[in-house]
Structure formats: structure tokens, C-alpha cells
């Protein structure tokens, strides 16, 4: 199985990029992991929130094929503990998925079309984080899930 994280907009924050790179490298020992960045839209000041979400949604949906399991990182999604999330990942692997895609939306969230296509939603917290900060947090949680599944000492209960 491949796990892909799609995110809207690049980041120039060196510390964020270093953390993502560190956990991506670690994660690749367990599963094929890819991070795909969809470039920021141009001229967004002339776009309404809904039009921006719609255009971003079109770009997201171009990256997805029908057999992909598409999970949105969304504040209205289901919350998991790290152990529960590792069990969630295990069930996805047991289901024989070829590709599990998680998506971090832009600043206004997702379009209706993306919500319609999605197979689920996960919330990382009741708090709101910037869509830049979510990236290293989530890559670390995927890594943590695999260490839990392997019984490795990274996660402490």
C-alpha cells in the first residue's frame, strides 16, 4: 500500500520542511509514503472563498483515481488516539488498498465535490492549526502508527 499526503500550497518554513523530511524518511522504512504539494492558486484576492475551494477541489480530484481511499483532514472529522489511529491504518492495509490518500485542504477547507468523493474525514484536534503546521504533525502521526503496529518503543502509553 502507498500512503500519500496531498497538501494545498507550498511552505518556505525551513523548520517545517525539515520535520516533514525527517518523518517521511523514517516512515519509508514501513510503507511507501509520498507527499504531493498542489501549488497555491494565483490571484486568489479576486476569488470568493467558495470559488477558491472549488478550484482547489478540482486540483485535488485530478490526483485521485476511483480505487483510491480518500480521507480528508477536517475539523469535523472523527478524532482518534494514536493507538486507535494505528488500528485504523492496519484495517486499511488489511483491506488491500493500493493507495490511501490523506488531504490537507487550503485555508477555507474543501469544496462540496471533494466532500462528496471522500471516503472519510479525520480531525487531529478540536483546535485549529495552520494548514502548514498540520503537515509535520500528521506525518509524525503516521510514523507513530507504524511504530505502534510494530511494537517499537517510540510510542509510550
N, C-alpha and C positions, 0 to 999 in steps of 0.2 A: 504494500500500500504506500502511496505517496500522500504526504500531508503538505498542503500548500496554504500559505497565508497570503492573501491579497489585501493590499492596503492602498488607499487613495492618497496621493501626494507624497513627494519625497521629503526627506528630512536632511537638514545640513548639520544637525546637532551631533558633534563628534562622539560624545559620551553615549548617546542613544545608539548610534551606529555600531560602536564598539561592543556594547552589551548584546545587541541583536546578533552580531557576528560571533561573539563568544558562545552564546547558547545555540546558535544554528550549527556551529561546528560540533558541539557536544551532542546535539540531537541527531546528527547524521550518523552516529555510531549505532543508533537504534532503528531509524526509519529514514526513508528518503524524504528530505524536507526541502521545500522551496519557498522563497519569499519573492513575491511579484509585486512591484510597485506600479500603480497606474498613475501617470503624471497628472499633476494638478490641471484643472481646466483653465483655459486662458480667458481673460476678460470677464471674470465672474461678477464684477461690480455691476455689470449690465444684466445679470441674470437674477431672477427671483430664486428664493430657496427651493421651491418645488421644481423649477426648471433645472437648477443645478443638480438636485438629487436625480432627476430624470436622466440627464446627460451622463452623470457618473454611473447610474444604474445600467445604462446601455453599454458602457465600457466594461463594467463588471460582468454582465451577462455574456459578453463576447468571449470571455475567458473560461466559460463553463460549458461542459457538454452534458447531455441528458443523463449519463451514468454517474456523474459526479454527485457526491453528497455535499450540499451547500449549507453551511452553518454561519449565521450572522452573529457577530459580536455586537449585542444590542442591549441597552439598559433594561428593556422589558423582557429579556430572555430568562431562562432558568439559571439559577445560581447553583454552583457545585462546590463542595470542599475539594481539596486537591486529591484526596483518595477517591471520592466519587467521580471526579473528572478522569482519573486514571482508569476506572472501571468503564466509563463512557467510551474512552479511546479503545479499550480492549474489546468492547462489544462491536465497535465499528470495524476493527480488524477482523474479528470473528465472522462478521457479515460478508467478508470477501470483497470489500470495496477496493476499487483500483485507486480512487483518488478522493480524499476528504479535503474539502476546501473551507477554510475559515476566512471571513471577510471583515475587515475594519473599514467602515464607511468614512465618508468625508465629514465635515463639521456639522452638517444638518441631518446625517443619518442616511437612510436608504429610501429608494423610490418604491412605489407600490409594486412595480414589476419585479423588483428584487425580493421583496417580502413574499410575493406570490410564488416565486421559483424556489425560495429557501426551503430546506428540509428541517430547519430548526433554528433556534436562537439561544445564545448563551450570554449571560451577564457576568462580568467579572467582579462587579461590586455595585452596591446601591449608590456609591459615589460616582461622580462624573470625572473622567480623566481625559486629557487631550488625546486625539487620535494618534499623536506621535508617541506619547508615553505608553499607550496600550501595547505597542509593538514589542518592546523588550519584556514587559510583564507577561504577555501571552506566550511568547516563545519560551520563556523560562518555565511557565506552567506546563507546556507540552513536554519539555525536557523532564520536569519533575514527575509528570505522569509516567514516563517510561522508566525512570529510576524506581518508582513505587512498584510498577509491574514486575521489575526485575529483582525486587527485594534489596536494592542497593541502599547504602546508608545516607544518601543525600537528604531524604525527607525524614523528619523526626515527628513522632506523634506525641 
